[in-house]
Amino acid sequence: MKAKELDDKFDSGKDDIVDDLDLSTLKRPNQAQRRVNVDFPEWMIASLDREAARLGVTRQSVIKVWLAERLESTSRAR
């Protein structure tokens, strides 16, 4: 499909254009995953596990959310 045809289809609002897009190569910027190893003391792991169980999520999810919140607040404070 030519770009003009896709534009016209989108502008008409009659048809959904999602089926005409190739979403298999879609990537979100700055969202690439990279593995890191971090050593925590036992008491910290136990606390993380209790919080993860309370929230019904994984330990990794708790760590990611808490780190993201801290980084965002630090960034806003600057």
CYANA upper distance limits for C-alpha pairs under 8 A (distance plus 0.5 A):
  1 MET  CA      5 GLU  CA      6.87
  1 MET  CA      6 LEU  CA      7.24
  2 LYS  CA      6 LEU  CA      6.92
  3 ALA  CA      7 ASP  CA      6.57
  4 LYS  CA      8 ASP  CA      6.61
  5 GLU  CA      9 LYS  CA      6.60
  6 LEU  CA     10 PHE  CA      6.59
  6 LEU  CA     17 ILE  CA      7.97
  7 ASP  CA     11 ASP  CA      6.46
  8 ASP  CA     12 SER  CA      6.54
  9 LYS  CA     13 GLY  CA      7.26
  9 LYS  CA     14 LYS  CA      7.83
  9 LYS  CA     15 ASP  CA      7.02
  9 LYS  CA     17 ILE  CA      7.60
 10 PHE  CA     14 LYS  CA      8.25
 10 PHE  CA     15 ASP  CA      7.69
 10 PHE  CA     16 ASP  CA      7.99
 10 PHE  CA     17 ILE  CA      6.93
 17 ILE  CA     21 LEU  CA      7.36
 22 ASP  CA     26 LEU  CA      8.34
 27 LYS  CA     31 GLN  CA      8.46
 28 ARG  CA     32 ALA  CA      8.38
 40 PHE  CA     44 MET  CA      6.72
 40 PHE  CA     45 ILE  CA      6.97
 41 PRO  CA     45 ILE  CA      7.06
 42 GLU  CA     46 ALA  CA      6.71
 43 TRP  CA     47 SER  CA      6.74
 44 MET  CA     48 LEU  CA      6.60
 45 ILE  CA     49 ASP  CA      6.53
 46 ALA  CA     50 ARG  CA      6.73
 47 SER  CA     51 GLU  CA      6.76
 48 LEU  CA     52 ALA  CA      6.52
 48 LEU  CA     59 ARG  CA      6.51
 48 LEU  CA     62 VAL  CA      7.64
 48 LEU  CA     63 ILE  CA      8.25
 49 ASP  CA     53 ALA  CA      6.56
 49 ASP  CA     58 THR  CA      8.33
 49 ASP  CA     59 ARG  CA      6.26
 50 ARG  CA     54 ARG  CA      6.64
 51 GLU  CA     55 LEU  CA      6.71
 51 GLU  CA     59 ARG  CA      8.46
 51 GLU  CA     62 VAL  CA      8.04
 52 ALA  CA     56 GLY  CA      6.31
 52 ALA  CA     57 VAL  CA      5.60
 52 ALA  CA     58 THR  CA      5.98
 52 ALA  CA     59 ARG  CA      5.83
 52 ALA  CA     61 SER  CA      8.28
 52 ALA  CA     62 VAL  CA      6.64
 53 ALA  CA     57 VAL  CA      6.90
 53 ALA  CA     58 THR  CA      8.01
 57 VAL  CA     61 SER  CA      6.86
 57 VAL  CA     62 VAL  CA      7.74
 58 THR  CA     62 VAL  CA      7.11
 59 ARG  CA     63 ILE  CA      6.84
 60 GLN  CA     64 LYS  CA      6.62
 61 SER  CA     65 VAL  CA      6.60
 62 VAL  CA     66 TRP  CA      6.56
 63 ILE  CA     67 LEU  CA      6.50
 64 LYS  CA     68 ALA  CA      6.52
 65 VAL  CA     69 GLU  CA      6.59
 66 TRP  CA     70 ARG  CA      6.69
 67 LEU  CA     71 LEU  CA      6.58
 68 ALA  CA     72 GLU  CA      6.57
 69 GLU  CA     73 SER  CA      6.67
 70 ARG  CA     74 THR  CA      6.56
 71 LEU  CA     75 SER  CA      6.53
 72 GLU  CA     76 ARG  CA      6.67
 73 SER  CA     77 ALA  CA      6.66
 74 THR  CA     78 ARG  CA      7.17
